[in-house]
């Protein structure tokens, strides 16, 4: 296994509880092909990689960059270092798919937790995201997203008072009467505020509200269900397993980040757990590089009937590891042709 550290500048700083993040730092993970009699004398660093992965930790979601490096150097990352485990898991999955001359999503669909007869999708619908702004700005951004071809739009809320956010939700609905709308509070509300906002979202026909309460308040999340709008869980999955969240009846939708969960296999297992519990799943990223974004796209394509996913995040990076072979077009991302992650499209990285 070979590692290459990278740093990718963001177009705008990401505000977190630990301060702003101006770049995404992580590691390319390359799994070497097995040696044969023709190249036993070649240095491993000169050999093409058989599989490619990415480990890009995010504070608050995964281990630190130093702990990620230590886990990768140790060769056996586990659940305590999910970004490192993701990098290794994705690289091995890519290698297996390339060796079998299959798209990664086809192999995940055939060998994953869903019925092996379920074919992987050729494209995945994705949502647009509208950040904080005035009601007028929210309406304009929502309308623009629909005109660009997005059928699903997520409105970020929680940075303003509830009355202003309610006006923003109403403005978004007025701007896009036929779109699937979602709201994401990132755990900003208390129970009383969340209840009132979910009632408003239900009246406006929103599909679900993501993380309306802090991550640890599973009982509160459970109490919010059944109001005519779904409850999505995102941040709670950083500290609770999918099965714990589902056992607490805390979610209608699980928002799954393969990087934070520890790899494609664990994201798919969580999606299956959601399906078994009568919940839905959506796949999203942690503002990753192109390798991990492609991995998340393949995971989403392997989930039967997956709803619009939060994969349209490449534009948030000012630079990337390689050109993106799966750009967003008309509100969807097509799975690249060819074996593994993207056939020969990422050849320069191997």
C-alpha positions as CSV (number, residue, x, y, z in Angstrom):
1,X,0.0,0.0,0.0
2,X,1.3,3.4,-0.9
3,X,0.1,6.8,0.4
4,X,0.3,10.3,-1.0
5,X,-0.8,13.2,1.1
6,X,-2.7,16.1,-0.5
7,X,-4.3,19.4,0.3
8,X,-7.2,20.8,-1.7
9,X,-8.3,24.4,-1.3
10,X,-12.0,25.1,-0.9
11,X,-13.7,27.8,-2.9
12,X,-15.0,29.3,0.4
13,X,-13.9,28.4,4.0
14,X,-16.1,25.7,5.7
15,X,-17.3,26.9,9.1
16,X,-17.1,24.3,11.8
17,X,-17.4,24.1,15.6
18,X,-13.6,23.9,15.6
19,X,-13.1,26.9,13.4
20,X,-13.0,27.5,9.6
21,X,-11.5,24.9,7.3
22,X,-9.9,26.4,4.2
23,X,-8.6,23.2,2.6
24,X,-9.4,19.5,2.7
25,X,-6.4,17.4,3.6
26,X,-6.1,13.7,3.2
27,X,-4.3,10.8,1.5
28,X,-4.6,9.0,-1.7
29,X,-4.4,5.3,-0.9
30,X,-2.9,3.0,-3.6
31,X,-3.1,-0.8,-3.3
32,X,-0.5,-2.5,-5.4
33,X,-1.1,-5.3,-7.8
34,X,0.3,-8.7,-7.0
35,X,3.8,-9.3,-8.3
36,X,4.4,-11.9,-11.0
37,X,7.5,-13.6,-12.5
38,X,8.0,-10.8,-15.0
39,X,8.5,-7.9,-12.6
40,X,9.7,-9.3,-9.2
41,X,12.7,-6.9,-9.4
42,X,10.6,-3.7,-9.8
43,X,10.3,-1.4,-6.9
44,X,6.7,-1.2,-5.6
45,X,6.8,2.6,-6.1
46,X,7.2,2.0,-9.8
47,X,4.4,-0.4,-10.2
48,X,0.9,0.7,-11.3
49,X,-1.7,0.5,-8.5
50,X,-4.4,-2.1,-8.7
51,X,-6.9,0.0,-6.7
52,X,-7.3,3.6,-5.6
53,X,-8.9,5.0,-2.4
54,X,-9.1,8.3,-0.5
55,X,-8.8,9.0,3.2
56,X,-9.9,12.6,3.9
57,X,-10.7,13.1,7.6
58,X,-13.1,15.8,8.7
59,X,-13.0,17.2,12.3
60,X,-16.2,16.3,14.2
61,X,-16.9,13.4,11.9
62,X,-13.8,11.3,11.8
63,X,-10.4,11.0,13.3
64,X,-7.7,13.8,12.9
65,X,-5.3,13.9,10.0
66,X,-2.5,12.7,12.3
67,X,-4.5,9.7,13.6
68,X,-5.6,8.9,10.0
69,X,-1.9,8.8,8.9
70,X,-1.0,6.6,11.9
71,X,-3.8,4.2,11.1
72,X,-2.8,4.0,7.5
73,X,0.9,3.5,8.3
74,X,-0.2,0.7,10.7
75,X,-2.0,-1.0,7.9
76,X,-5.1,-2.0,9.9
77,X,-7.5,1.0,10.3
78,X,-10.7,0.1,12.2
79,X,-13.9,1.8,13.3
80,X,-12.1,4.3,15.4
81,X,-10.4,5.7,12.3
82,X,-13.2,5.7,9.7
83,X,-11.5,7.9,7.1
84,X,-8.4,5.7,7.1
85,X,-10.6,2.6,6.9
86,X,-12.6,4.2,4.0
87,X,-9.4,4.8,2.1
88,X,-8.2,1.2,2.3
89,X,-11.7,-0.3,1.8
90,X,-12.3,1.8,-1.3
91,X,-8.9,1.0,-2.8
92,X,-9.4,-2.8,-2.3
93,X,-13.0,-2.6,-3.7
94,X,-11.7,-0.7,-6.7
95,X,-8.9,-3.3,-7.2
96,X,-11.4,-6.2,-7.0
97,X,-13.7,-4.5,-9.5
98,X,-10.9,-3.7,-11.9
99,X,-9.6,-7.3,-11.7
100,X,-13.1,-8.5,-12.5
101,X,-13.5,-6.0,-15.3
102,X,-16.7,-4.6,-13.7
103,X,-17.9,-1.2,-12.6
104,X,-17.5,-0.8,-8.9
105,X,-21.2,-0.2,-8.4
106,X,-22.0,-3.5,-10.3
107,X,-19.7,-5.4,-8.0
108,X,-21.1,-3.7,-4.9
109,X,-24.7,-4.5,-6.0
110,X,-23.8,-8.1,-6.7
111,X,-21.9,-8.7,-3.5
112,X,-23.5,-6.2,-1.1
113,X,-26.3,-6.6,1.4
114,X,-29.1,-6.1,-1.1
115,X,-30.6,-8.7,-3.4
116,X,-27.9,-9.8,-5.9
117,X,-30.6,-9.5,-8.6
118,X,-30.8,-5.7,-8.0
119,X,-28.9,-4.1,-10.8
120,X,-26.8,-1.0,-10.1
121,X,-28.1,2.3,-11.5
122,X,-26.4,4.0,-14.5
123,X,-27.1,7.4,-13.0
124,X,-28.0,8.8,-9.5
125,X,-30.2,11.8,-8.9
126,X,-28.5,14.5,-6.8
127,X,-29.8,17.5,-4.9
128,X,-28.8,21.1,-5.1
129,X,-27.9,22.9,-1.8
130,X,-29.0,26.4,-1.0
131,X,-27.0,28.1,1.7
132,X,-28.0,30.7,4.2
133,X,-29.5,33.9,2.9
134,X,-32.5,36.2,2.9
135,X,-35.9,34.9,1.8
136,X,-35.4,36.6,-1.5
137,X,-31.9,35.1,-2.0
138,X,-33.2,31.7,-1.0
139,X,-36.0,31.9,-3.6
140,X,-33.6,33.0,-6.3
141,X,-31.1,30.2,-5.5
142,X,-33.9,27.6,-5.4
143,X,-35.4,28.8,-8.7
144,X,-31.9,28.7,-10.3
145,X,-31.3,25.2,-9.1
146,X,-34.6,23.9,-10.6
147,X,-33.8,25.7,-13.9
148,X,-30.5,23.9,-13.9
149,X,-32.3,20.6,-13.9
150,X,-32.4,19.7,-10.2
151,X,-35.5,18.0,-9.0
152,X,-34.5,18.1,-5.3
153,X,-33.2,21.1,-3.4
154,X,-31.9,21.2,0.2
155,X,-32.3,24.5,2.1
156,X,-29.7,25.2,4.9
157,X,-31.5,26.6,8.0
158,X,-30.6,27.2,11.6
159,X,-28.3,30.2,11.3
160,X,-31.2,32.6,11.6
161,X,-34.1,32.9,14.0
162,X,-37.0,30.5,13.4
163,X,-39.4,33.1,12.0
164,X,-36.9,34.2,9.3
165,X,-36.1,30.6,8.5
166,X,-39.8,29.8,8.1
167,X,-40.1,32.7,5.6
168,X,-37.1,31.3,3.8
169,X,-38.8,27.8,3.5
170,X,-42.0,29.5,2.2
171,X,-40.0,31.5,-0.3
172,X,-38.3,28.3,-1.5
173,X,-41.6,26.6,-2.0
174,X,-43.1,29.5,-3.8
175,X,-40.1,29.5,-6.1
176,X,-40.2,25.8,-6.8
177,X,-43.8,24.5,-6.4
178,X,-43.1,21.1,-7.9
179,X,-39.6,20.3,-6.6
180,X,-38.7,18.0,-3.7
181,X,-37.6,20.3,-1.0
182,X,-35.6,19.4,2.1
183,X,-34.3,21.5,5.0
184,X,-31.1,20.9,6.9
185,X,-30.7,22.4,10.4
186,X,-27.4,20.8,11.3
187,X,-28.7,20.2,14.9
188,X,-29.3,23.9,15.5
189,X,-32.7,23.8,17.1
190,X,-34.1,22.9,20.5
191,X,-37.2,20.6,20.7
192,X,-39.8,23.4,20.8
193,X,-38.3,25.2,17.9
194,X,-37.8,22.0,15.9
195,X,-41.5,21.0,16.5
196,X,-42.7,24.3,15.2
197,X,-40.4,24.3,12.2
198,X,-41.3,20.8,11.2
199,X,-45.0,21.7,11.3
200,X,-44.3,24.6,8.9
201,X,-42.2,22.3,6.7
202,X,-45.0,19.8,6.6
203,X,-47.5,22.5,5.6
204,X,-45.2,23.5,2.8
205,X,-44.9,20.0,1.5
206,X,-41.2,19.5,2.4
207,X,-39.9,15.9,2.0
208,X,-37.9,15.9,5.2
209,X,-35.9,18.0,7.7
210,X,-32.4,16.9,8.3
211,X,-30.9,16.8,11.8
212,X,-33.4,19.2,13.4
213,X,-32.0,18.5,16.9
214,X,-28.4,17.9,18.3
215,X,-26.8,14.6,17.4
216,X,-27.2,13.0,20.8
217,X,-30.9,13.7,21.2
218,X,-32.2,10.5,19.7
219,X,-35.3,10.5,21.9
220,X,-36.1,14.0,20.8
221,X,-35.7,13.1,17.1
222,X,-38.0,10.2,17.6
223,X,-40.6,12.5,19.2
224,X,-40.6,14.7,16.1
225,X,-41.6,12.0,13.7
226,X,-45.2,11.6,12.5
227,X,-45.8,15.3,11.9
228,X,-46.3,15.0,8.2
229,X,-42.7,15.6,7.2
230,X,-39.8,13.1,7.5
231,X,-36.9,13.4,10.0
232,X,-33.5,12.9,8.5
233,X,-30.4,12.0,10.6
234,X,-26.9,13.0,9.6
235,X,-24.7,14.2,12.4
236,X,-26.1,11.6,14.8
237,X,-24.4,8.9,12.7
238,X,-21.0,10.2,13.7
239,X,-21.6,9.0,17.3
240,X,-24.3,6.3,16.9
241,X,-24.5,3.4,14.5
242,X,-27.3,3.2,12.0
243,X,-28.8,0.3,13.9
244,X,-28.8,2.4,17.2
245,X,-30.5,5.3,15.4
246,X,-33.1,3.0,13.8
247,X,-33.7,1.1,17.1
248,X,-34.5,4.5,18.7
249,X,-37.1,5.2,16.0
250,X,-35.2,8.4,15.4
251,X,-35.2,8.7,11.6
252,X,-37.2,8.4,8.5
253,X,-34.1,9.0,6.4
254,X,-30.5,8.1,7.1
255,X,-28.0,10.5,5.4
256,X,-24.9,8.3,4.8
257,X,-21.4,9.6,4.4
258,X,-19.1,6.7,3.4
259,X,-16.0,8.6,4.6
260,X,-17.5,9.0,8.1
261,X,-18.9,5.5,8.2
262,X,-15.6,3.8,7.3
263,X,-16.1,2.7,3.7
264,X,-18.4,1.6,0.9
265,X,-19.2,-1.7,2.7
266,X,-20.3,0.0,5.9
267,X,-22.4,2.6,4.0
268,X,-24.2,-0.1,2.1
269,X,-24.8,-2.1,5.3
270,X,-26.3,1.1,6.9
271,X,-28.5,1.6,3.8
272,X,-29.7,-2.0,4.1
273,X,-30.4,-1.5,7.8
274,X,-32.5,1.5,6.9
275,X,-34.5,-0.5,4.3
276,X,-35.1,-3.3,6.8
277,X,-36.5,-0.7,9.3
278,X,-38.8,0.9,6.8
279,X,-36.6,4.0,6.4
280,X,-34.9,5.6,3.4
281,X,-31.2,6.3,2.7
282,X,-29.4,9.1,0.9
283,X,-25.7,9.1,0.2
284,X,-23.6,12.2,0.6
285,X,-19.9,13.3,0.9
286,X,-17.7,15.1,3.5
287,X,-16.5,17.6,0.8
288,X,-14.1,15.0,-0.5
289,X,-11.8,14.8,-3.5
290,X,-12.8,13.2,-6.8
291,X,-11.8,9.7,-5.8
292,X,-14.0,9.6,-2.7
293,X,-16.9,11.4,-4.5
294,X,-16.8,8.7,-7.2
295,X,-16.8,6.0,-4.4
296,X,-19.9,7.6,-2.9
297,X,-21.5,7.7,-6.4
298,X,-20.9,4.0,-6.8
299,X,-22.4,3.3,-3.3
300,X,-25.5,5.3,-4.2
301,X,-25.9,3.5,-7.5
302,X,-25.8,0.2,-5.7
303,X,-28.7,1.1,-3.4
304,X,-32.0,0.1,-5.0
305,X,-34.3,3.1,-5.5
306,X,-32.0,5.5,-3.7
307,X,-33.5,9.0,-3.4
308,X,-31.6,12.1,-4.6
309,X,-28.2,12.2,-2.9
310,X,-25.9,14.9,-1.7
311,X,-23.0,14.2,-4.2
312,X,-22.9,17.5,-6.1
313,X,-20.1,18.9,-3.9
314,X,-17.2,19.0,-6.4
315,X,-17.8,22.7,-7.1
316,X,-17.0,23.5,-3.4
317,X,-13.3,22.7,-4.2
318,X,-11.1,25.2,-5.9
319,X,-8.8,22.4,-7.0
320,X,-9.1,18.6,-7.2
321,X,-7.0,15.5,-7.5
322,X,-8.0,15.0,-11.2
323,X,-10.8,16.1,-13.6
324,X,-14.2,14.8,-12.5
325,X,-15.5,12.1,-14.9
326,X,-19.0,12.3,-13.4
327,X,-20.1,15.9,-13.6
328,X,-23.6,16.9,-12.6
329,X,-25.9,17.2,-15.6
330,X,-29.7,17.9,-15.4
331,X,-29.7,17.1,-11.7
332,X,-28.0,13.7,-11.9
333,X,-24.5,12.1,-12.0
334,X,-23.9,9.3,-14.5
335,X,-21.7,6.4,-13.3
336,X,-18.5,6.4,-15.4
337,X,-18.1,3.5,-17.9
338,X,-15.2,1.1,-17.4
339,X,-14.0,-1.1,-14.6
340,X,-13.5,0.1,-11.1
341,X,-14.1,3.7,-10.1
342,X,-13.9,5.2,-13.6
343,X,-12.2,3.0,-16.1
344,X,-9.2,4.9,-17.5
345,X,-10.5,8.3,-16.5
346,X,-8.3,8.5,-13.4
347,X,-5.3,6.8,-15.0
348,X,-2.9,9.5,-13.9
349,X,-3.6,8.8,-10.3
350,X,-2.8,5.1,-10.4
